[in-house]
């Protein structure tokens, strides 16, 4: 059985923007956030948003303001906004920019004397909002036949589309309008996301034997996807959650396609894919299932990450011209592996409904993971003591600093300025601490063990500083890539990572800059050794890491397990090259 997930599945840009804005406001203000109408047409997402203090405004006409209210992506009429302000609400407009552009077109053309024809669904929230901007000059047409019912004598006509219109209905309506009226202006205001989503569904339907459409039953675009799939003769199921999957029936199909509406959260899609992949694994031979289980254990248990850290220690010793010893790889293997396991254990969400893939499996074995993490940490401390007093002191100091970071509270006077009571809540602090720990265990420990503490501060530290900066940068890119991929989940869980604080685009620019700087540094490191060919050794993990970030940025890898393996692949590649 093959599982094919549509690239366009899940939140469209406008919905994602509205949800992110609502979560940002809820995170920054300790008060209830109201939305005008349901923020998203998905019951599970609305239930989760309610736990964050984001609720739909009551329908009572005498409901008074005094707090923020969010205009959802569909937009509203100007009169609604004015009424909300008059009732004391602080209006935060999350109208999709595509919808806002259509509103401006409608308002401008109506002011110039045009009658506005909106191709869309009567009663839809977006269409009602557009009618409000037409100031009484708007009419809705749902199909070409509706054009014949329009009044005679319309001298100036402007045609726009509900942004979520798909297929060829808009073109057919425009043809009918042009046949009946002479002075016609046409603005194709459809959002490309809808057509792209439907086009991808058509392609998917040709490649698979069955289709799963994930999303709320109250979502018009999700329901339309299911209808279009059935029209093409493909067995189709419209489900809201993974629990609704008809696994006994689906077992007969070898190729299953999965798509989702514009209001479907990513974690629900991932849970559906996880359940289908589990069904797929049950059909595999026993040997394949055993190998797959082993790989899952290595990825989820952070063993691949620990192996990557151990492999990177080989590269660091080569760049610093140190005599390599197995302990230089063993210490980061145990220590960094344990630290990442402990971080996962400490940050598990209490709500299992938000978990999917490796996180759900990790949560199911959290006690075993904690025991393994503590055992690995003990091994690292014992190994550090065996390597000498200075190494033991660095391991102990790093562990102590990590404990303060994880459990330390910020003084009350500073907390009011920073908006955080704990150190680990400060955006970007986790990425910085992780990168420092990697540089300490992989670079500084072998250097001090070889040369002693007296070498620190001398002019011969250039290889140490360059290599430490290189490893620090690689670890920082890895950590930020994780944050970039998990930005929506972190928002829902109330975490404030650097990508959440500064946004996707600035984070993308930052990661691109760091990767470019690492590439330059790799060449400098190679030249500093006196052999230019040595630049390929540090350059290889940078190139692979850039590729991993690119597929993350482009959302090309949907499997959490595969992505988690790719994330640590650059370090394993570097270690293999160092051994060659």
C-alpha distance (Angstrom), angle and dihedral (degrees) to the residues before:
residue distance angle dihedral
X1 . . .
X2 3.77 . .
X3 3.81 124.1 .
X4 3.80 116.4 -150.9
X5 3.78 117.1 -169.6
X6 3.79 118.4 -162.2
X7 3.80 112.5 -119.6
X8 3.81 90.8 -136.3
X9 3.81 94.7 51.7
X10 3.80 114.2 129.2
X11 3.78 137.7 15.9
X12 3.77 117.0 14.0
X13 3.79 116.2 -138.7
X14 3.80 94.8 -98.0
X15 3.81 95.1 49.6
X16 3.80 92.1 45.4
X17 3.79 89.8 51.1
X18 3.82 92.3 50.7
X19 3.81 93.9 47.3
X20 3.80 92.8 46.1
X21 3.81 91.0 48.9
X22 3.81 91.1 50.5
X23 3.81 91.7 49.3
X24 3.80 91.9 47.0
X25 3.79 91.4 52.6
X26 3.80 91.9 45.8
X27 3.80 90.3 49.1
X28 3.79 94.0 50.0
X29 3.81 97.2 44.5
X30 3.77 127.1 51.7
X31 3.81 94.0 -143.3
X32 3.78 140.6 86.6
X33 3.81 115.9 -78.7
X34 3.80 117.1 -149.8
X35 3.79 126.1 -156.4
X36 3.79 125.8 -154.3
X37 3.77 99.5 -122.1
X38 3.81 123.3 -18.2
X39 3.79 108.9 -36.7
X40 3.78 91.5 -143.7
X41 3.82 134.4 12.3
X42 3.79 94.9 -121.2
X43 3.80 122.8 98.4
X44 3.80 95.8 -155.1
X45 3.80 92.6 50.9
X46 3.80 91.4 47.9
X47 3.81 90.4 51.3
X48 3.80 89.9 52.4
X49 3.81 93.2 46.1
X50 3.80 88.6 52.2
X51 3.82 89.0 60.7
X52 3.82 86.9 57.3
X53 3.80 91.5 54.2
X54 3.83 94.4 -100.9
X55 3.81 110.7 132.5
X56 3.78 139.2 161.4
X57 3.79 114.5 -99.6
X58 3.81 112.6 -102.7
X59 3.80 113.8 -106.3
X60 3.81 94.2 -128.2
X61 3.83 107.9 124.3
X62 3.81 91.6 -139.8
X63 3.82 94.5 55.2
X64 3.79 105.7 134.3
X65 3.80 129.7 -151.3
X66 3.77 134.0 -133.2
X67 3.78 96.3 142.2
X68 3.80 142.5 52.9
X69 3.80 122.2 -63.9
X70 3.79 122.3 -169.7
X71 3.81 123.0 -140.1
X72 3.80 104.6 -142.5
X73 3.80 125.5 -128.6
X74 3.83 93.8 -89.9
X75 3.80 91.2 65.4
X76 3.82 129.2 -142.2
X77 3.79 138.3 -121.3
X78 3.83 120.6 -80.8
X79 3.81 88.5 -113.9
X80 3.80 91.3 58.2
X81 3.81 91.6 52.9
X82 3.80 91.7 48.4
X83 3.79 90.8 48.7
X84 3.80 92.6 51.1
X85 3.80 91.6 50.9
X86 3.80 90.5 48.0
X87 3.81 89.3 53.1
X88 3.80 90.8 56.1
X89 3.80 101.8 -100.1
X90 3.79 124.4 142.0
X91 3.80 100.6 -130.0
X92 3.81 116.5 -143.4
X93 3.79 109.6 -171.8
X94 3.82 114.1 -143.4
X95 3.81 93.9 165.3
X96 3.79 110.0 149.2
X97 3.84 108.5 -102.6
X98 3.82 89.2 -127.5
X99 3.80 89.8 56.2
X100 3.81 91.6 44.0
X101 3.83 89.4 53.6
X102 3.81 90.1 52.9
X103 3.81 90.1 48.7
X104 3.81 90.5 54.5
X105 3.82 91.6 48.8
X106 3.81 91.7 50.3
X107 3.81 92.8 47.5
X108 3.81 93.6 47.4
X109 3.81 95.7 46.2
X110 3.81 92.4 45.5
X111 3.81 89.2 52.5
X112 3.84 88.2 54.0
X113 3.79 90.9 56.0
X114 3.79 101.0 -98.4
X115 3.79 123.0 141.8
X116 3.80 108.2 -127.7
X117 3.81 119.9 -133.5
X118 3.78 112.2 -167.4
X119 3.80 115.9 -160.9
X120 3.78 102.9 -149.9
X121 3.79 148.3 84.5
X122 3.78 118.3 -49.4
X123 3.78 111.9 -120.3
X124 3.81 94.4 19.7
X125 3.81 111.4 139.1
X126 3.80 93.6 -123.8
X127 3.81 92.7 49.1
X128 3.81 91.6 49.2
X129 3.80 89.2 52.3
X130 3.81 92.1 50.3
X131 3.79 90.7 50.6
X132 3.79 87.9 55.7
X133 3.81 90.8 57.1
X134 3.82 91.0 51.0
X135 3.83 90.3 66.7
X136 3.79 94.1 -138.6
X137 3.82 96.5 -41.2
X138 3.81 96.3 96.4
X139 3.81 131.8 104.0
X140 3.81 131.1 178.8
X141 3.81 123.8 -131.7
X142 3.78 118.2 -172.4
X143 3.82 98.1 -178.9
X144 3.83 140.4 3.0
X145 3.82 91.1 -91.9
X146 3.82 89.5 64.0
X147 3.82 89.4 64.0
X148 3.82 89.9 70.2
X149 3.81 90.4 58.5
X150 3.82 93.6 57.0
X151 3.83 117.0 110.3
X152 3.80 119.5 -96.3
X153 3.78 123.3 -111.8
X154 3.82 100.1 45.2
X155 3.80 99.4 153.2
X156 3.81 98.9 179.9
X157 3.79 119.2 34.3
X158 3.82 129.5 -179.7
X159 3.82 119.7 -168.2
X160 3.81 122.0 -157.9
X161 3.80 132.3 165.9
X162 3.75 134.9 -128.5
X163 3.81 99.5 -107.9
X164 3.81 93.7 -123.1
X165 3.82 94.8 55.9
X166 3.78 112.4 126.1
X167 3.78 136.8 -176.7
X168 3.80 122.9 29.1
X169 3.83 98.8 -53.7
X170 3.81 92.4 107.5
X171 3.82 93.1 52.6
X172 3.81 92.3 48.0
X173 3.80 91.2 49.5
X174 3.81 91.4 48.7
X175 3.83 90.7 51.9
X176 3.81 90.4 51.7
X177 3.84 91.4 48.9
X178 3.82 92.4 49.3
X179 3.83 90.4 51.2
X180 3.78 91.8 54.7
X181 3.82 104.3 35.4
X182 3.81 131.6 42.9
X183 3.80 107.3 -156.0
X184 3.82 102.2 55.2
X185 3.78 129.2 159.0
X186 3.81 117.1 -167.7
X187 3.80 126.5 -160.6
X188 3.79 114.4 -176.4
X189 3.79 96.9 -148.2
X190 3.79 96.6 165.9
X191 3.80 116.3 131.4
X192 3.79 112.1 -120.2
X193 3.81 90.2 -136.3
X194 3.80 92.5 75.3
X195 3.80 94.7 50.5
X196 3.80 91.8 42.9
X197 3.80 90.5 50.8
X198 3.80 92.4 49.7
X199 3.80 94.1 42.9
X200 3.77 90.1 52.2
X201 3.80 89.7 49.6
X202 3.82 90.3 54.2
X203 3.81 90.0 51.5
X204 3.80 91.2 45.7
X205 3.80 92.1 49.8
X206 3.82 89.6 57.2
X207 3.80 92.5 53.4
X208 3.82 103.5 43.9
X209 3.80 139.4 55.2
X210 3.81 96.9 -136.0
X211 3.80 137.4 16.4
X212 3.80 130.5 -144.3
X213 3.82 115.1 -158.9
X214 3.81 111.7 -163.4
X215 3.79 121.8 -158.6
X216 3.76 148.2 82.2
X217 3.78 118.0 -51.1
X218 3.78 88.1 -133.1
X219 3.81 91.6 59.3
X220 3.82 110.3 102.3
X221 3.82 95.6 -159.6
X222 3.83 91.9 48.9
X223 3.80 92.0 49.6
X224 3.81 89.2 48.4
X225 3.81 90.7 54.1
X226 3.80 90.2 54.2
X227 3.81 91.2 48.2
X228 3.81 92.8 49.9
X229 3.79 90.9 49.6
X230 3.81 92.4 51.1
X231 3.81 90.7 47.3
X232 3.80 87.6 61.9
X233 3.79 91.0 56.8
X234 3.81 96.3 -109.8
X235 3.83 118.1 138.3
X236 3.80 102.0 -108.9
X237 3.79 135.3 -172.6
X238 3.81 123.4 -166.6
X239 3.81 107.3 -155.8
X240 3.79 135.2 169.3
X241 3.82 99.4 -155.1
X242 3.79 139.7 13.3
X243 3.81 90.0 -103.9
X244 3.82 88.9 70.6
X245 3.81 94.0 59.5
X246 3.84 111.6 121.3
X247 3.81 92.9 -136.6
X248 3.82 95.1 172.5
X249 3.81 90.6 56.5
X250 3.81 95.7 40.5
X251 3.80 91.3 53.9
X252 3.82 89.8 79.8
X253 3.84 93.8 61.0
X254 3.79 123.1 86.4
X255 3.81 97.4 -165.3
X256 3.80 122.5 38.1
X257 3.78 125.8 179.7
X258 3.81 123.6 -152.2
X259 3.78 125.9 -160.7
X260 3.78 133.7 159.0
X261 3.78 141.6 -157.6
X262 3.77 126.9 -102.9
X263 3.81 91.8 -98.4
X264 3.80 98.6 50.8
X265 3.83 115.1 113.4
X266 3.78 117.7 -128.4
X267 3.80 95.4 -121.4
X268 3.82 92.0 60.0
X269 3.82 91.0 50.4
X270 3.81 90.6 49.0
X271 3.81 91.6 50.3
X272 3.81 90.1 52.8
X273 3.81 91.4 49.5
X274 3.83 90.4 46.5
X275 3.80 91.3 52.9
X276 3.82 91.9 48.6
X277 3.80 91.5 47.3
X278 3.81 88.4 51.9
X279 3.81 88.3 53.8
X280 3.79 88.1 49.0
X281 3.82 92.9 52.1
X282 3.81 92.1 53.0
X283 3.81 89.0 62.3
X284 3.80 93.9 54.0
X285 3.85 125.0 95.1
X286 3.80 116.9 -89.5
X287 3.82 93.6 -109.0
X288 3.80 91.0 53.0
X289 3.81 91.6 48.4
X290 3.80 91.0 50.3
X291 3.81 92.3 50.2
X292 3.79 90.6 46.7
X293 3.81 91.3 50.7
X294 3.80 90.0 50.8
X295 3.80 92.4 51.7
X296 3.80 90.6 48.1
X297 3.80 89.9 51.2
X298 3.81 92.2 50.0
X299 3.81 92.4 49.4
X300 3.80 98.1 41.7
X301 3.80 93.0 42.0
X302 3.82 90.0 54.7
X303 3.80 90.0 -118.9
X304 3.80 92.3 131.4
X305 3.79 89.1 50.8
X306 3.81 90.8 50.0
X307 3.82 90.6 48.3
X308 3.80 89.0 50.3
X309 3.81 90.8 53.3
X310 3.80 90.1 48.4
X311 3.81 90.7 49.7
X312 3.80 91.6 49.3
X313 3.82 88.9 55.9
X314 3.83 87.8 63.5
X315 3.80 89.9 55.7
X316 3.81 92.6 46.3
X317 3.81 92.3 53.4
X318 3.79 90.7 48.9
X319 3.81 92.8 50.5
X320 3.82 92.7 47.5
X321 3.81 91.7 44.0
X322 3.80 91.6 -122.8
X323 3.78 124.7 153.1
X324 3.79 103.2 -105.5
X325 3.80 119.3 -125.6
X326 3.82 125.8 -175.2
X327 3.81 90.1 -122.3
X328 3.82 88.9 66.2
X329 3.83 88.4 65.7
X330 3.79 97.0 34.3
X331 3.81 94.2 58.3
X332 3.85 96.9 55.2
X333 3.81 89.1 40.0
X334 3.80 92.3 60.1
X335 3.79 99.7 30.3
X336 3.82 102.1 43.5
X337 3.81 91.8 38.4
X338 3.80 90.2 53.8
X339 3.82 93.4 45.9
X340 3.80 93.1 52.6
X341 3.82 91.4 46.6
X342 3.80 90.9 50.5
X343 3.80 90.6 48.9
X344 3.80 91.6 52.3
X345 3.79 90.8 47.1
X346 3.81 93.2 49.3
X347 3.81 95.4 47.0
X348 3.81 99.9 45.8
X349 3.81 110.2 132.4
X350 3.78 115.3 -119.0
X351 3.81 91.6 -134.3
X352 3.81 110.4 78.9
X353 3.81 90.6 -165.1
X354 3.82 88.7 75.3
X355 3.78 93.9 55.2
X356 3.76 127.5 91.2
X357 3.78 138.8 164.3
X358 3.81 116.6 -5.6
X359 3.80 93.6 -1.0
X360 3.81 92.3 59.7
X361 3.81 91.3 47.4
X362 3.81 90.6 46.4
X363 3.81 89.9 51.6
X364 3.80 90.4 51.7
X365 3.83 89.4 57.3
X366 3.80 99.2 32.6
X367 3.82 93.6 130.3
X368 3.80 92.3 54.1
X369 3.82 89.7 45.5
X370 3.81 91.4 52.7
X371 3.79 91.3 49.1
X372 3.81 91.2 49.2
X373 3.81 91.9 47.6
X374 3.80 93.3 51.2
X375 3.81 91.0 45.9
X376 3.83 90.8 51.4
X377 3.82 90.9 47.6
X378 3.80 90.4 51.5
X379 3.81 89.6 50.3
X380 3.81 90.0 51.3
X381 3.82 92.3 50.4
X382 3.82 92.3 48.1
X383 3.81 91.0 47.2
X384 3.79 90.5 48.5
X385 3.82 90.7 52.5
X386 3.80 90.2 49.2
X387 3.83 90.6 52.0
X388 3.80 92.0 56.9
X389 3.77 144.7 -84.1
X390 3.80 96.3 -71.7
X391 3.81 94.1 50.6
X392 3.80 91.1 45.8
X393 3.80 89.5 50.4
X394 3.83 91.3 52.0
X395 3.80 92.2 48.6
X396 3.80 91.1 47.5
X397 3.81 92.5 45.7
X398 3.81 92.6 49.1
X399 3.81 90.9 48.1
X400 3.80 91.6 48.5
X401 3.81 91.5 48.4
X402 3.80 89.6 48.9
X403 3.80 91.3 52.2
X404 3.80 91.2 50.6
X405 3.79 90.0 48.5
X406 3.81 93.0 49.9
X407 3.80 99.2 42.8
X408 3.80 106.2 17.3
X409 3.81 120.3 114.2
X410 3.79 124.6 -141.1
X411 3.84 115.1 -122.3
X412 3.80 112.1 -96.4
X413 3.82 94.4 -115.2
X414 3.83 92.1 54.6
X415 3.80 94.2 38.6
X416 3.81 91.6 64.4
X417 3.81 90.5 56.0
X418 3.80 96.2 42.4
X419 3.84 94.8 40.3
X420 3.80 88.9 -135.1
X421 3.80 131.8 101.4
X422 3.82 96.7 -167.4
X423 3.79 130.8 51.6
X424 3.80 93.7 -131.3
X425 3.82 90.2 59.3
X426 3.82 93.4 63.8
X427 3.84 107.8 107.9
X428 3.79 113.0 -108.2
X429 3.81 94.1 9.7
X430 3.80 92.6 107.3
X431 3.81 92.2 53.4
X432 3.80 91.1 48.5
X433 3.81 94.4 48.2
X434 3.81 93.0 47.0
X435 3.81 91.9 50.5
X436 3.82 91.8 47.7
X437 3.81 91.4 50.4
X438 3.81 90.9 50.9
X439 3.80 92.1 49.5
X440 3.80 91.1 47.3
X441 3.84 97.3 49.9
X442 3.81 98.7 36.2
X443 3.82 101.9 38.3
X444 3.79 115.4 13.3
X445 3.81 97.6 43.0
X446 3.85 95.0 55.7
X447 3.82 90.3 44.4
X448 3.80 94.1 51.5
X449 3.80 92.2 42.5
X450 3.80 89.9 53.6
X451 3.81 102.4 38.3
X452 3.77 104.2 19.5
X453 3.78 128.6 -128.0
X454 3.81 93.1 -69.7
X455 3.80 91.1 75.2
X456 3.80 92.1 63.5
X457 3.79 110.6 101.7
X458 3.80 96.8 24.5
X459 3.79 126.7 117.7
X460 3.81 90.0 -109.4
X461 3.79 89.7 73.6
X462 3.82 95.1 90.3
X463 3.85 94.3 101.4
X464 3.81 89.2 47.1
X465 3.81 94.0 50.5
X466 3.81 94.7 44.9
X467 3.80 93.3 47.7
X468 3.81 93.0 44.8
X469 3.81 90.6 50.7
X470 3.81 90.0 47.9
X471 3.82 94.6 51.4
X472 3.82 90.3 42.2
X473 3.81 90.1 54.4
X474 3.81 94.0 47.9
X475 3.81 91.5 49.9
X476 3.80 90.7 46.8
X477 3.82 91.6 52.8
X478 3.80 90.5 49.1
X479 3.80 92.5 50.5
X480 3.81 94.6 45.4
X481 3.81 90.7 47.5
X482 3.81 88.7 56.7
X483 3.83 90.1 49.5
X484 3.81 91.1 47.7
X485 3.80 93.2 53.4
X486 3.81 93.8 44.1
X487 3.82 96.9 44.3
X488 3.81 95.2 116.6
X489 3.80 94.2 46.4
X490 3.80 91.8 47.0
X491 3.79 90.3 51.4
X492 3.79 91.6 52.2
X493 3.80 90.8 48.2
X494 3.81 92.1 49.6
X495 3.80 95.8 -113.4
X496 3.78 117.1 145.2
X497 3.78 109.0 -148.5
X498 3.79 125.8 172.1
X499 3.84 94.0 -98.3
X500 3.82 88.9 52.3
X501 3.80 92.0 48.8
X502 3.82 98.5 47.2
X503 3.82 101.0 22.5
X504 3.79 136.2 -115.7
X505 3.79 98.4 -74.9
X506 3.85 97.5 51.0
X507 3.80 88.8 45.9
X508 3.79 89.6 51.9
X509 3.80 90.6 51.2
X510 3.81 90.9 47.5
X511 3.80 93.2 51.0
X512 3.80 91.5 46.1
X513 3.81 90.1 51.3
X514 3.81 93.2 48.8
X515 3.81 91.9 48.7
X516 3.81 91.1 49.7
X517 3.82 90.4 48.5
X518 3.82 90.3 49.2
X519 3.81 90.6 52.3
X520 3.81 90.6 53.1
X521 3.80 90.4 45.3
X522 3.81 90.7 51.5
X523 3.81 90.5 56.8
X524 3.82 90.9 46.4
X525 3.80 90.4 50.6
X526 3.78 90.6 50.7
X527 3.80 92.7 49.5
X528 3.82 91.6 46.2
X529 3.79 89.9 60.7
X530 3.80 89.9 57.4
X531 3.79 93.6 -115.9
X532 3.77 117.1 90.4
X533 3.80 92.0 -162.0
X534 3.80 87.7 66.4
X535 3.80 87.7 71.3
X536 3.80 88.2 78.2
X537 3.79 90.7 66.1
X538 3.84 96.4 64.1
X539 3.82 92.4 28.3
X540 3.82 93.9 60.3
X541 3.85 96.3 65.2
X542 3.81 89.8 45.9
X543 3.81 91.6 54.4
X544 3.82 92.6 46.3
X545 3.83 91.4 45.6
X546 3.80 90.0 50.8
X547 3.81 89.0 52.6
X548 3.81 91.1 49.6
X549 3.79 91.2 49.9
X550 3.81 90.5 47.6
X551 3.83 93.0 55.5
X552 3.81 88.1 45.9
X553 3.80 92.2 50.4
X554 3.80 91.8 46.6
X555 3.83 91.6 43.6
X556 3.79 91.1 -126.6
X557 3.83 97.6 144.2
X558 3.81 115.5 60.0
X559 3.81 99.3 169.5
X560 3.81 109.9 93.5
X561 3.80 92.1 -154.9
X562 3.79 94.3 52.1
X563 3.80 91.6 44.7
X564 3.82 92.4 48.8
X565 3.81 89.4 52.1
X566 3.81 92.4 48.1
X567 3.81 89.7 49.9
X568 3.81 91.7 65.2
X569 3.80 96.2 33.9
X570 3.86 94.0 93.0
X571 3.81 91.3 62.9
X572 3.81 92.8 46.7
X573 3.82 90.1 50.0
X574 3.80 90.4 51.5
X575 3.81 91.4 50.1
X576 3.80 92.4 50.3
X577 3.82 90.7 50.5
X578 3.81 90.3 49.1
X579 3.81 90.1 54.4
X580 3.81 92.9 47.9
